[in-house]
Amino acid sequence: MESAIGGYFELELPLREEYHKDALRLNSGKNCLEYILRCRKYHKVYIPYYTCDVVLKPFQKLGIAYQFYHINLQFEIADEIELQEGEALLYTNYYGLKQRYVEKIVERYGKRMIIDNTQAFFAKPMEGIDTFYTCRKFFGVSDGAYLYTNATLIEELKQSTSYHTISHLIKRIDLSPEDGFEDYHRNEENLEHEEIMLMSCFTERMMQSIDYKAVAERRRVNFQYLYETLQSSNLLAFKMENDAVPMIYPYWGSVKGLREKLIENKIFVARYWPNVLEWCLNNDIDYQLAHLMLPLPIDQRYGENEMNRIINMMKIQ
């Protein structure tokens, strides 16, 4: 269909090259996973305890068995896993910091790997390995995901729309983050229940407007700034790989009440993920990470001033 000429103006967005221009564009990471499972018809998949409970929804919907595994303090697989016929292994590239490890386990398990790069938007997909990404964890959009796979669903997919799901993005600018928070959660919940659809035209256009080089550089600079200042008190030893573009800076310290202190001072740190506290024993590493790890913001909205504000707040005991 040809686009209109004239009339009222749309949003003024620069037009650049989409980062994952060769991927299949879908509406959510959850649905990328469902797409893979429906095509591959695995009997069983190993998944990490340390993951969002939304990951379980495609398995429950399709009646596919899954088995949890533990990770260690390096965010690497702690259990011995031997894949049988019809089985696969799902691994999360945690915070975009584990690409070398992804390459290592792909060498062992091959094409029966499923790589969850929802926290690693800039990590390159590996040839022949089912890999998926999400847009919302890195950019200001309300939906959208990318899938690399050589499998194809037979059915034709409808295109999603997002004009009715962006109120939280607008409220954050027009009012405040707090004013848009309820809308944000409502959109997240609705997205969990959406069927597999193609990415909305609005999100696709938004993703074509981003200066990805500048985003990557800002995230790397911010991560390194926090690393150099906070690493001596951090129980997690994460150096940034040369090609890594982190989602957050993972911090696990000994100061009690630090999460609450940060939030009180409008430094919002998420909890990845509350469901893990129900799945694991309290002495499991997975439980401890979900309970105590602080994902400090290092994204492209912020610079040295904001990093110093975080650092100064971390010193308050």
N, C-alpha and C positions, 0 to 999 in steps of 0.2 A: 504494500500500500504506500503510495507516495505521500510525503509529508506536506503539510499545509504551508502556503506562502502568505505572509502578512497576518493581520489580526493582532490580538494582544500578545504581549511578551511572556516568555517562560523564564525560568531561573537562568541567570547569566552564568554558565558553567564553561570553563575552558575545555577544550577537547584534546585529550592526550591518548596515549596507547594504554590499553588495559593490561595489567600485569599478567594475569592468567588468561590471555586472549585465546589460547588454544584449548582451554578446558570446556567441559560441559557446564553450562550455567544453570544452577538449580536454586530453589528457594531457601534451603537450610542445610546445615551440616548433617542433622539427623536424617534428612531425606536422601542425602548423598550416601549415607551408610545403608539405608534401606534399599536404595537402587542397587548397590553392590550385592547385598544379601539376596535380593530377588533374582539377580542375574546369575550369581555363582552357585546358588543352591547348596551352601555349606550345611552339613549336619550339626556342626558344633564350632563355636568360636571362643577362643580364650581372650578375655578382656581384663584390664587392670581394675583392681579395687579402687584405685585413685583416679576416679573419673566422674563425670556428671551422670546422674541417674537417667537423664534423657537418652543416653546411649542405649539403655535397655529397651526402650519402646519399640524399635524395629524388630528386635528379637522376640519380644512378647507378641507383637502383632503377627509375625510370620511363623511363630511356633518353632523357632530355631533355638537349640540348646546353647548355653554359654557357661563358661567356668571362669571364675575370678583367679587372678594371680596377684602376688605382692610385688612391690618395687622396693628398692633400697634408697639410701640417702643420695645416691647419684642419679636417682630417677631412672634406674635401669632394672630390668626384670630380675627379681630375686629368686623365683622358683624355676625348677627344671621342667621345661615343656618339650615334649616330643609329639609332634603333630602326626595324627593318623590320617588315613584316607578320608577325604571329605571334611577335614578340619582346617581352620585358619587361625591366625593370630593377629589381634588388633593391638597396635601400640600407638601411644600418644607422644608426639614430639613436644615434650613439656616445655612451655614458655618459649619455644623456638630456639632452645639451647642444646638440642640432642641430635643434630643432623648426622654427626659422625657415628653415633651409636645406631641410628636408623640404618645407615649404610652397612654397619657391621651385622645387624640381625637379618637384614635382607640377604646378605651373603649366605646366612645359615638356612633361612626358611624360604627364600625365593618368592615365587609368585603367590604363595598362600599367605603373604603378609597383607594386612590392611593398615595403611598409615593414616592416622588422624592428625592432620596438620592444622586443626582449627586454632591452635595456639602458635602456629608457625607459618603465618601467611606468606612470608618471603622465601621459605625453604623450597628448593627446586624438587619437583617430582622425579621419581626414578623410573626409568623405562620399564614398562610392563607391570608396574606395581600399582594396585588400586590405592588412590590417594585423594583425600578430600580436605577442603579448606572452608572457612566461613569468613564473611566480610565484617560482621558486627563486632567482633572482638578487637578489630584494628581500626575501623572507620565509622563515621557517623552515618550509617544507613540502618534501615529497619528490617532488612532481610538480605538474603543472597548467600550463595555458596558456589564453590567450584569443585568439579570432580574430574579426575583423570582416570580413565578406565578404557579398556578395549571391549568391554561388554556393552550390549545395547538392549534396552527394554523394547519389547515388541510394540507396546501401546504408545499412542501419541500423547504427549504431555501438554496440558493446558498452561497458559502463561499466568503467573500470579500478578497481582497489583499491589501497590504499596501507598497509594495516595491517602488511604484512610489509616495508615499505621505509623505516620511520621510525626504525630503531634508532640511526642516527647522530645524529638530533636528540635522542633521549633520552640517549644516551651523552654528548653534549656537556654536558648539564646534570648528569647523575648522576656522570660520571667526569671527562672532559676532552675538549677538541677533538681532541687527538692520539689518544685511545682510539676515537673515532668515525670517524677519517679513512678507514680501510680500508672500513668500511661505506658511507661516503659515496661513495667511488669505485666501489664495487660497484653501488650504486644508479644512479649516473650512467651506467655502462656498460650496465646492464640497460635503462635508459630509452631508450638509443640504439636498441635493437633492438625496442622495442615497436611494434606496429601502431597505427594511428590508433584511439583510443578516447576516450570521454568522460572528463572529469575525475573523479577518485574522489570519492565522497561525503565522505570525511574531509577532503580538501583543500578542497573547496567550503565545508564548514562552517568550516574554519580561516580561509579567506579572508573569511568573513562575520563574523569576530570581531575584525578589525583596525581600529584607530583610524587611518584613512588620513590624516586631517588632521594628527594629531600626528606620524606617520611623515614626511610631506612636510616639515613645518616643521623637524624635527630634522635631516634630511638637508641642507636648505638652510642652516641655521645652521652646521652642521659644515663644509660645503663653503666657505662664506664665510670662516670662521675660518682654515682652511688657506690659502685664496686670499690673504687679507690678509697672512699671514706668509711664505708660500713663493713667491709669484708673482715676486718680484724675481730669484729664482734658477731659475725654471722656463722652459725653452725653449718650452713650450706656453702660448699665451696664450688661456686660456678664461675668459671672464666668464660668469656665470650669467644666463641669460635670466629675465625677470620671472616666467614661469610654469613654469620648469624645476624638476624634482626629480631631482638627479643620482644616479647609481649609485655613483660613486667620484669622487675628485679625481685627475685625471691629471697626473702629475709626471714631467718629464724633466730631470734635472740633469746636472752634470758630475762628480759624485763617484763614483768607481769602487767597486764592492763594496757599494753602499748596500742593494741588495735583500737580499743575504746577511746584512748587519748587522741589518736590520729583522727578518728571519725568525728569526735567532738570538735576538733579544730578544722573540719571540712577538708580533710585529706581522706578520701574515700578508698578503702581497701576491701576488696571482695573476700569471700571465704570459698576456697576451692576444696572440697565441696561438702556441704552439711550432711548429705546422704552417706558419705564415707564413715561418719561417726556411728551410724547405725549398722553398717556392714562389717566393721572391723572391731577387734578387741583394742582396748585403750593402750596396750603396749606395742601394737603394730606400728611400723613406720608410717604406713598409709594413714592411720588414725592421727598420729602425731602431726603429720604434715597438714592434714585437713584442719586440725585444731589450732596449730601454733604458727604455721607459715604465713607471713604477711606478703602479699603481692603488691609491691610498691609501684605506683604509676611512673612510667618513664616515656610515655607516648609523645607523639609529634606536637601536641598542643602546648608543651611545656619546654622550658629552657633552664638555664643555670639558676635563676632566681627561685623557681619552683622546687628545683632539686635541693637548694639550700634550705628552703622552708621545711621540706621533709626531713633533712638531716638534722636541723636544729630541733625539730619536734622529737626526733628519735633520742636525743640526748636528755630529754626531760624524764626524770624517774620519780 
